[in-house]
Amino acid sequence: MEEIIVTLQLAPGSVVSEASLSTLIGIGTTPICEALQRLSGEHLVQILPRRGVVVTQIDLRRQLQMLETRRDASSTG
C-alpha cells in the first residue's frame, strides 16, 4: 500500500475506504487496517473516523528523515 501512495497511484488528497483498498490490493480488511495505522504513523495517510482515509501530501524531507531513521535502527539491531 505504501508503494501505491508513494508512486502516486493514489493521488494526494484522495479519500479512500478500507473496503476499496481491500478490493484494489486484493487482501482482507484486517491487514489493510493494520497497514493504515502504520502509514498514519508515517504521515502518509490521515484516518478520518467514519469518513475514510485521506492520502496526505508527500513531504520529501520528512520521508528522507524516516528512511534515515529506519536505516540507523536496522544497522544497530
N, C-alpha and C positions, 0 to 999 in steps of 0.2 A: 504494500500500500504506500509505503514511503516513496518508492520509485515512481509510482503513478503521480504523486504530488510533486516531487522534485523535477520530473520531466514535463510538468505542466499538462499532463493528460487530464487532470482535474484543475481547472483554472482557479487562481486565487479569487476568493470571494464566492466560489461555488458553494451552494448549500446542498448537502447530500444526507441520506439517511443510512443507518446501519444496514437496512434491508437492501437498498440499492447498491451499496458497496459489496454486500454479500453476493448479489447476483453478478455484479461486474467482475469480481475476483474469482468467484466460484468456490467460496468456503463458507462455513456457517457463521451465524451472527455472534457466537461467543468469542471466537478468535478475533473477529472484527472489532468487537467491543474492547477487548484487551489491547489490541493494536492501537485503537483510537486513544485509549488512556495514555499509552506510551507516547504517541505522536503529539498529544496535547501537552505533555511534559516537555517536549522538544519544540513547542510553539509552532508546529506545522499545521495544527487544526485547533479550532476553538469549539468546544462542546457546548451546545445550547440546549439545556434540558427541555424535553417535549417539543423541540423545534427542529432538531437535526444537528449537523456538524458543518462548520464553515471552514473551508480551506483558507488559511491565512496567507498573507503576502510573505514571500521568502526573503528573509533578511540574510544576505550572504555573509555579512560579518558575524552574525550570531551562529550561522551554520558552520563556518570555519572554526569558531571557538569551540563548538560542540565536538567537531571532529578531532581537534587537538586534545580536548579533554578525554575523549574516548581512547585516543592513541596513547596518551600518558597513562591512563588507567590500565590498559591492556599490557603495556610494557613493564609495569611494576608488579603485576599479578602473576 
